[in-house]
Amino acid sequence: MRAFRAEGQPVILARVRDVMPMRPERISGKQPVLTQPKIAFLIMAGPGWDVMIGKDSDEIGGLFHGRVQVTTLVPDCDILFVYCTVERSGKIAGQQLSLRELIGRTGATVVVVALEVRREILESPEFRAEVLRPCNPAVNLVITNNRNGEAFGRFFRSLFQLMWTGVTMPRAWVTLAPQAPQQPPDIPGTICLMGAGQVMFGRNP
């Protein structure tokens, strides 16, 4: 998918965040601890993504001590990176599942839509309604609108490294991506919905 031009991205993100804001930390006092979390890289977008997924799984998955899957089948995991095309309805293209239904089946607490979601999808009322509806279990959901090349893998590796040190996901997120109009140039463009609250990892064995 085409990444948004850098000069237009702040405007696009501002419009989307107006309706899908990052949930502030004070809303939830929960602090789920994922002990020895399992991570999965789920391929639902057909062929052509092998190099990208291989780089992501090597760079990010290396933090999880062998508890890593790269799969085309819906996994049981704690952290999910899903490579898929999302439709306005929230359905995953070529699948019977919606994004929220997929999340529920995996049981994941952290989910990253790792392929870029087009602007017109992000801004559609149907998509917003789907991603904002309650999810059981609750989830911290990240929707990517610009991978920004190699910045994608570096960002999530840094995020999870901080979480292994006992920093919660929202705090780690704002450390790496301060919530200000001018974002650092070396991070991906994302929308983050912190539905599961203060998720952190157990001690690195």
Summary of the structure (lengths in Angstrom):
residues: 205
radius of gyration: 15.6
end to end distance: 37.7
largest distance: 43.8
contacts: 634
relative contact order: 0.22
helix: 36%
strand: 19%
